[in-house]
């Protein structure tokens, strides 16, 4: 090799799990599951084709509760009957030593009664999301909240039994864990709401339950990660001070990493245009080395990834670029950077394992992006923030 990159170096988590490099495939919606949540052979093929190079492969999200489904083609982990398919999925993702992480969530109000087959979506409070055609969710009862916490634990148990190397709790992109933390979606006055500490109670309870399950069922070190979005643009909404407090508390929990969800790794504040320091650096300073961090967002070339490493971030995630070039890590390691593919053609889809459903999903979002970018009040950072719930990269 003519170059030595930090992101190609191995990393060992505090729990003893060793990964072969610092490159991550982040969770990306591929909308290719069966209607009832089972994995398809097309998805297994996609996982096999995109695994093997990176250190960590974080899966598309799987819902832990029947009420938690957020979109069609989504994976489910709500019942033991999904275990055979999930076992095949874990195996497909663990090619050549790649560690397989299953992302789990509950969509909360980021769903609708059509997706939920006639059932009304639920959330922390009966407040609709600020998006077109959003339905007003039903406020969860205390018993229902406790059941969802249990569901997260059961999802973790199934991930362990299926052979995954860890789970990532999806506390980002306006889904239920974030909905409880947000003053926009959580107007509760009981123990699950109120001030910033009350609003993080749900997330802490989920982490506690998942950790208990790991201690009970895992016979080897198992990773527990947490993904979060730094800010919301709604008013009221999550602001950076809230997130830095949350990060401080999360660093004291039984977690193995924090994953910061942004459309651009070096994005600055959505709400304070005068603040030019990237959010990831603010979060890194707050973490102060207590947990490893994953940065994501518009990282494509080796120099982009190495810039993240140079800032002292532990892992770098490549989303859309990994769709275009599944052998990105292998080509960099073989000193074949000139061979890296940075574009995608419809003629390439089969060799990339991209299904028609996933391609249609990408095209719809591209058209949406083109439409919004032609508007006079277009703001790329805010649009990327709105993209995040499904794009995840």
Secondary structure, DSSP 8 states (H G I E B T S, - for coil): -----GGGS-EE-TTS-EES-SEEE-------S-TTS---HHHHHHHHHH-SSSSEEE---EESSGGG--STT-EE-SSGGGHHHHHHHHHHH-GGG-EEEEEEE--TTSS-TTTTTT---EESSS---SSTT----EE--HHHHHHHHHHHHHHHHHHHHHT-SEEEEEE-TTSHHHHHH-TTT----STTSSSHHHHTHHHHHHHHHHHHHHHHH-SS--EEEEEE-S---SSS---HHHHHHHHHHHTTSS-SEEEE--SSTT---SS-TT--S-HHHHHHHHHTTSSEEEEESS--SHHHHHHHHHTT-SEEE-SHHHHH-TTHHHHHHTT-GGG------GGGHHHHT--HHHHHHHHHHHHHHHHHHTSTT--HHHHHHHHHHHH--
